Amino acid sequence: MDKSRSELAHLIDEWVFNKRDREIMADKLLDGLTYDELADKFCLSPQRLKVIVKRHKDRILSHM
């Protein structure tokens, strides 16, 4: 991804409709949190987070 931080934040806000998932995507893509850090923060398993990130990352990439 070669978008600026603000462009990426806009894409997350525009194409990720669930508030929790927007926070997850911002933490992962903008702030670089690991799956373990996200798991602690959101009380989800790292495996579940990988599914969430992949699904939304694919959607975001399709609109770049």
N, C-alpha and C positions, 0 to 999 in steps of 0.2 A: 504494500500500500504506500503510494507516494503522495498522499493527500496531507495537507497541513492539519494540525491538531483541531483547528476550528472547523475545517471542512468535514473532518471525520466526525466530530461532535454533532454537527448538523445532520449528517447522514444517519447517525444513531438515533437522534431525536425524531427524524422524519420517518424512518423505516422500522424501528423497533417499537411496537405498540404497547407492550406490557411494561409498566413502570419498573418493576423489579429487574426485568431483563435488560432494560435500558441502563440501569445502574450497573449491572453485571458487565455489560458490553463496554461501558465507559471505563470501569475499573480495569478491565482486561486490556482493551485496545489503547486507551489514552494514558492510563497510569501504570500499566505493565504488571499488575498483580498476578501472582501465580495461581494455578488452580487450587492449591492447598490454602492459600490466603483467602481466595474467594469462598472456598468451602467453609472456612471458619466464620467469615463475615456473614454469609447468607444461609448458613446451616443446611447446606446441600452437599451431596457427595461430589468429589472431583469428577467422577464419571458423568454425573448428571450435568454438571457445569460444562463439560466438554461438548455435550450434545447441544445445550443451549447456545453456546458460543458458535459452534459450527453452523447451526441453523441460521442464526442471525448474521453471521459473517458472510455466508453465501448470499443472503438477501442484500446486504450492504454492498458487497462487491458487484452484484448485478446492476447496481444503480450508479456505479462510479464512471 
